[in-house]
């Protein structure tokens, strides 16, 4: 039985799926619909969503189109990269990190307009339904959540097109359908479905939308320098950039040099395995550079403990727990480690590869006097004998006791 709602805020892209959802909400719930379209650097015009919403009779004051690119990078992407977050060794969490921001803004709009419900277009098979709804419930548990893909029987593109035709939704406005299900933002673009449903099928070169193939990347390498302050990149080649502009410029460099492509079979939170391909050019560069500056600025045990926390932190983001207290607790610990992560990393980009060729920091813990292979006056090599024996003491005791 459907819960009665008066006003619902819909996460609306203006595409076929969310346009059908908009009309369906109006008909099935007899509710006033408010549309929210987020610009998080997906590279597509968002203003056409306004015209499409108006065609459905949405009041102008009920159409929200917000540029969230700076907030996305500053408050979501950068904190995640301070942790060097990567899921199952390969996925840089491009879709996962965008959902809590969209849901947060959606809930804020609901409060502004007095809406009692929110709705999204995520399917009942994927992770995004969890990410959206965990965020809604964490911000305002009193909101009714409407997930049409779990309610209706429109479970194919053909059924969506039929519904659109029967309800006067202009199908021509939605263009040619890609064979892939794609999601894009300033951090990445993802591809699922089509031939990718066979994990043994190599994706066509034409699928990749952002990057050169490594084979077609420039034959000449390019050197860049990224300056870090408390764990975040602030300058590229000496030029200070905002968080969003920093990622945008790194994306251009990565795309040019064929950096950031990934082909992954991942374990979804809902239970099944899923094959996806990703382009995360700027993020791939940032991960390499951040680990390089940390290598000279973090204490050994601090760095090792941070690496132990990272898989748990990444799993929380992947599974939709951005607003969970345990994610915030780990984030606080990670941010504490970044107070001295300052300095410059020099990188060499060439045909899909990122090579760290230099790093320097005013907070560097690298001390040549101790590390040199030449003669030094600060390290007594004889001290190592006692160090080794003390660390092996338990082996010695065990061995003697077993051989009595």
C-alpha positions in Angstrom: 0.0 0.0 0.0 1.4 3.3 -1.1 2.0 5.9 1.6 0.2 9.2 0.9 2.6 12.0 0.1 1.9 15.6 -0.8 5.2 16.9 -2.2 8.2 14.9 -3.5 11.7 16.0 -4.5 12.9 14.0 -7.4 16.6 13.6 -8.4 16.0 14.5 -12.0 18.5 14.3 -14.9 16.0 15.1 -17.7 16.7 11.7 -19.4 14.1 9.1 -20.3 14.2 7.2 -17.0 13.7 10.2 -14.7 11.1 11.8 -17.0 9.1 8.6 -16.9 9.5 8.7 -13.1 8.3 12.3 -12.9 5.1 11.5 -14.8 4.6 8.3 -12.8 4.9 10.1 -9.5 2.3 12.6 -10.7 -0.1 9.9 -11.7 0.5 7.2 -9.1 0.9 9.4 -6.0 -1.0 12.5 -7.2 1.8 14.4 -5.6 3.3 17.8 -6.4 6.8 17.1 -7.8 9.9 19.2 -7.3 12.8 18.5 -9.6 16.5 18.7 -8.5 19.3 18.5 -11.0 22.9 18.5 -9.8 25.8 19.7 -11.8 28.8 17.8 -10.4 30.9 18.1 -13.5 29.4 15.4 -15.6 30.2 17.3 -18.8 26.6 17.6 -20.0 24.4 20.6 -20.1 22.0 20.6 -17.1 19.8 23.6 -18.1 17.7 21.5 -20.7 16.3 19.7 -17.6 14.5 22.9 -16.7 12.7 23.0 -20.0 11.7 19.4 -19.8 10.4 19.8 -16.2 8.3 22.8 -17.4 6.8 20.5 -20.1 5.5 18.3 -17.3 3.8 21.3 -15.6 6.4 21.7 -12.9 6.2 25.2 -11.4 9.3 27.3 -12.1 9.9 27.7 -8.3 9.9 23.9 -8.0 12.8 23.4 -10.4 16.2 23.4 -8.8 19.4 23.2 -10.8 22.5 23.6 -8.6 26.2 23.7 -9.5 27.8 21.5 -6.8 31.2 21.0 -8.5 33.3 22.8 -6.0 31.5 21.3 -3.0 31.8 17.9 -4.6 35.6 18.1 -4.9 36.4 20.0 -1.7 34.1 18.3 0.7 33.8 14.8 -0.7 36.5 13.9 -3.3 39.4 15.5 -1.4 38.6 14.0 2.0 38.3 10.6 0.3 41.7 11.0 -1.4 43.4 12.0 1.9 42.6 8.3 2.8 44.0 7.0 -0.5 40.6 5.2 -0.8 40.4 2.4 -3.3 37.8 -0.4 -3.3 38.9 -3.9 -3.9 42.3 -2.7 -5.1 41.1 -1.0 -8.2 37.9 1.1 -8.0 38.4 4.8 -7.1 34.8 5.2 -6.0 33.7 7.8 -8.5 30.0 7.0 -8.4 30.0 6.1 -4.8 31.3 9.4 -3.6 28.8 11.5 -5.6 25.6 9.9 -4.3 25.8 11.3 -0.7 26.2 14.8 -2.0 23.2 14.6 -4.3 21.1 13.0 -1.5 22.2 15.7 1.0 21.2 18.5 -1.3 17.9 16.7 -2.1 17.0 16.5 1.6 18.0 20.1 2.0 15.6 21.1 -0.8 12.9 19.0 0.7 13.2 21.0 3.9 13.2 24.3 2.0 10.0 23.6 0.1 8.2 21.6 2.8 8.3 18.3 0.9 7.5 15.1 2.8 9.1 12.7 0.3 12.1 12.2 -1.9 12.6 9.9 -5.0 15.5 8.6 -7.0 15.9 6.6 -10.2 18.2 3.9 -8.9 17.2 0.3 -9.7 16.5 -2.4 -7.2 19.6 -4.3 -8.3 22.3 -1.8 -7.8 24.3 -0.1 -5.0 23.0 3.4 -5.7 19.6 2.7 -4.1 21.4 2.0 -0.9 23.7 5.0 -1.1 20.8 7.4 -1.7 18.5 6.0 0.9 21.2 5.6 3.6 22.0 9.3 3.1 18.3 10.3 3.2 17.7 8.4 6.4 20.9 9.7 8.0 19.9 13.3 7.3 16.1 13.2 7.7 14.5 9.9 8.7 11.0 11.4 8.5 11.1 11.7 4.7 9.2 9.1 2.8 11.4 7.4 0.2 9.9 6.5 -3.2 12.0 4.1 -5.3 9.9 3.5 -8.5 12.1 0.7 -9.8 11.1 -1.3 -6.8 7.4 -0.6 -7.2 6.5 -0.5 -10.9 6.6 -3.2 -13.6 8.5 -1.1 -16.1 11.6 -3.2 -16.1 13.1 -2.7 -19.6 13.8 0.2 -21.9 11.0 -1.0 -24.2 8.5 -0.8 -21.4 9.8 2.7 -20.5 9.5 3.8 -24.1 5.9 2.4 -24.3 5.0 4.2 -21.1 6.5 7.4 -22.5 4.5 7.1 -25.8 1.2 6.4 -24.0 1.7 9.3 -21.6 2.7 12.0 -24.1 6.4 12.1 -23.2 8.4 13.3 -26.2 10.6 10.3 -26.9 12.6 12.2 -29.6 14.0 14.5 -26.9 16.1 11.7 -25.5 18.4 10.9 -28.4 20.0 7.7 -29.3 20.5 5.2 -26.5 24.0 4.2 -25.7 24.6 0.4 -25.4 26.0 1.1 -21.9 24.6 2.3 -18.7 26.9 5.3 -17.9 27.4 7.6 -14.9 29.7 10.7 -15.0 30.9 13.4 -12.7 34.1 15.4 -12.4 35.9 12.5 -10.9 35.0 9.7 -13.4 32.8 8.2 -16.0 31.6 4.6 -15.7 30.3 2.0 -18.1 28.1 -1.0 -17.4 25.9 -3.3 -19.4 26.0 -4.3 -23.1 28.9 -6.5 -24.0 30.5 -5.8 -20.6 28.0 -8.3 -19.1 30.5 -10.9 -20.4 33.5 -10.4 -18.2 35.7 -12.0 -20.8 34.7 -9.6 -23.6 37.2 -6.8 -24.2 35.4 -3.4 -24.5 35.5 -1.7 -27.8 37.9 1.3 -28.1 34.9 3.4 -29.2 33.3 2.9 -25.7 35.8 5.1 -24.0 34.6 8.7 -24.1 37.2 10.7 -22.2 40.7 9.4 -22.8 43.2 8.6 -25.5 44.2 5.0 -25.6 47.8 4.6 -24.4 48.7 3.6 -27.9 47.5 6.9 -29.3 48.8 9.1 -26.4 51.6 11.5 -27.2 55.0 9.9 -27.9 56.7 12.5 -25.7 56.4 12.4 -21.9 55.2 15.3 -19.8 56.4 16.4 -16.4 54.1 18.1 -13.9 54.3 19.2 -10.3 51.6 19.1 -7.7 51.9 21.0 -4.5 50.1 19.7 -1.4 48.9 21.5 1.7 47.6 19.4 4.7 46.9 16.5 2.3 45.1 18.4 -0.4 46.5 19.5 -3.8 46.5 23.3 -4.1 48.9 24.1 -7.0 49.5 22.6 -10.4 52.8 23.5 -12.0 53.0 26.5 -9.6 49.5 27.8 -10.3 47.0 27.9 -7.5 43.7 26.3 -8.4 40.4 25.7 -6.7 39.6 22.1 -5.9 37.3 21.7 -8.9 39.7 23.4 -11.3 42.5 21.3 -10.0 40.6 18.0 -10.8 39.5 19.4 -14.1 43.1 20.2 -15.2 44.4 16.8 -13.9 41.6 15.2 -15.9 42.8 16.9 -19.1 46.4 15.8 -18.5 45.3 12.2 -17.7 43.0 12.0 -20.7 45.7 13.3 -23.0 48.2 10.7 -21.8 45.8 7.7 -21.7 45.8 7.5 -17.9 43.0 6.2 -15.6 41.2 3.4 -17.5 40.1 0.5 -15.4 38.2 -2.8 -16.2 36.9 -4.3 -13.0 34.7 -7.1 -11.7 33.5 -5.8 -8.3 31.4 -7.2 -5.5 28.2 -5.1 -5.1 26.8 -4.5 -1.6 23.5 -6.1 -2.7 25.2 -9.4 -3.4 26.1 -10.0 -7.0 29.3 -9.4 -8.9 29.3 -6.6 -11.5 31.6 -5.8 -14.3 32.3 -2.2 -15.0 34.8 0.0 -16.9 35.9 3.3 -15.6 37.9 6.4 -16.6 39.3 8.3 -13.6 42.2 10.2 -15.1 42.7 13.1 -12.6 41.9 10.8 -9.6 44.5 8.3 -10.7 47.2 11.0 -10.9 46.1 12.4 -7.5 46.3 9.0 -5.8 49.9 8.4 -7.0 51.0 11.9 -6.1 49.4 11.8 -2.6 51.0 8.6 -1.7 54.3 10.0 -2.9 54.1 13.1 -0.6 52.9 10.9 2.3 56.0 8.7 1.8 58.3 11.4 3.1 56.0 13.2 5.6 54.2 10.4 7.6 55.8 8.4 10.3 56.1 4.7 9.5 53.5 3.4 12.0 51.2 6.3 11.2 51.4 5.4 7.5 50.9 1.7 8.1 47.9 2.1 10.3 46.4 4.5 7.8 46.8 1.8 5.1 45.1 -0.7 7.4 42.1 1.6 7.9 41.8 2.4 4.2 40.0 -0.8 3.0 37.4 -0.4 5.8 37.0 3.3 4.9 36.6 2.5 1.2 34.0 -0.2 1.9 32.0 2.3 4.0 31.9 4.7 1.0 31.1 2.0 -1.5 28.3 0.7 0.6 26.7 4.1 1.2 27.8 4.9 4.8 29.3 8.3 4.1 27.2 9.9 6.9 27.8 7.0 9.3 29.6 7.9 12.6 32.3 5.2 11.9 33.2 6.9 8.6 33.4 10.3 10.3 35.5 8.8 13.1 38.0 7.3 10.6 37.9 10.5 8.6 38.9 12.5 11.8 41.8 10.1 12.3 42.9 10.4 8.7 42.7 14.2 8.7 44.8 14.3 11.8 47.6 12.5 9.9 47.5 15.1 7.1 48.7 18.1 9.2 52.3 17.8 7.9 51.5 16.4 4.4 52.9 19.4 2.7 55.2 19.7 -0.3 55.7 19.2 -4.0 55.6 16.0 -6.0 57.0 15.8 -9.5 55.5 13.3 -11.9 56.2 12.0 -15.4 53.2 11.1 -17.5 53.7 8.8 -20.5 51.3 6.5 -22.4 49.0 5.4 -19.5 51.8 5.5 -16.9 52.4 7.9 -14.0 56.0 7.8 -12.6 57.0 9.6 -9.5 60.3 11.2 -10.2 60.7 13.6 -7.2 59.2 14.7 -3.9 60.1 17.4 -1.4 58.6 18.8 1.7 59.5 21.2 4.5 58.1 18.5 6.8 60.1 15.6 5.3 61.1 12.8 7.6 63.7 11.6 5.1 67.1 12.2 6.6 70.0 11.5 4.3 72.4 11.4 7.3 70.7 8.2 8.4 69.7 6.8 5.1 73.0 7.1 3.1 75.0 4.2 2.0 78.1 6.3 2.4 80.0 6.8 5.6 78.0 8.6 8.3 78.4 9.8 11.9 74.9 9.3 13.3 74.1 5.6 12.9 76.0 2.8 14.7 75.5 -0.3 12.7 76.5 -2.5 15.6 73.2 -1.4 17.3 71.3 -3.5 14.7 72.6 -6.8 16.3 70.7 -6.2 19.5 67.7 -5.0 17.7 67.5 -8.2 15.6 68.0 -10.4 18.6 65.3 -8.8 20.7 62.8 -9.1 17.8 63.8 -12.7 17.4 63.7 -13.5 21.1 60.3 -15.2 21.0 61.5 -17.4 18.1 64.6 -18.4 20.1 62.6 -19.2 23.2 60.1 -21.3 21.2 62.8 -23.2 19.4 64.7 -24.0 22.6 61.5 -25.2 24.4 60.5 -27.5 21.5 64.0 -29.0 21.3 64.5 -29.8 25.0 
